[in-house]
Amino acid sequence: MKNKFSKNLKFLRIKSGKNQTDIGSQLNKAHTTIGNWEKGISEPNFNEIEIIANLFKIQPGELLYNNLEESNVTIGENISEDVKQLDNQINRKEANNETFIDSNQNDSLLALKDEIIENLKSTIKDKNSIILMLTAEVDRLKEELQKQIQDI
């Protein structure tokens, strides 16, 4: 399984509107280090990968093994946008001393809740698939290592 870290890092950095210096300062690294990671010249250690994944609110396995440009990395963003819209709506209603929920809004909120639940189910399914892929890769690497040990 080929590591997709360098392309994913660049994709996520650009998508978030940050430059290499921004990412570097958050990781206490020079912008040139971030550039080398994006070019595949070098790679961060696992602790740094975890920090980078947390920075972009994804799992380390997704950062390393998924092609994030092609996958649906906006699930979390969509949920965040939905929550922001609800929050704004609540704030507007509170500012006008209005009751927050009427029957039409209740139906909309229930539909939104169902949509969020489905998105979360999809996310869980995707993450379970990643776990299965990583488990298979670990098993393959164990077998390969055992073969190499036997050959020695």
PyMOL commands that set and color helices and strands:
alter all, ss='L'
color gray80, all
select helices_A, chain A and resi 5-15+20-27+31-39+46-55+60-65+75-95+103-151
alter helices_A, ss='H'
color red, helices_A
deselect
rebuild
show_as cartoon
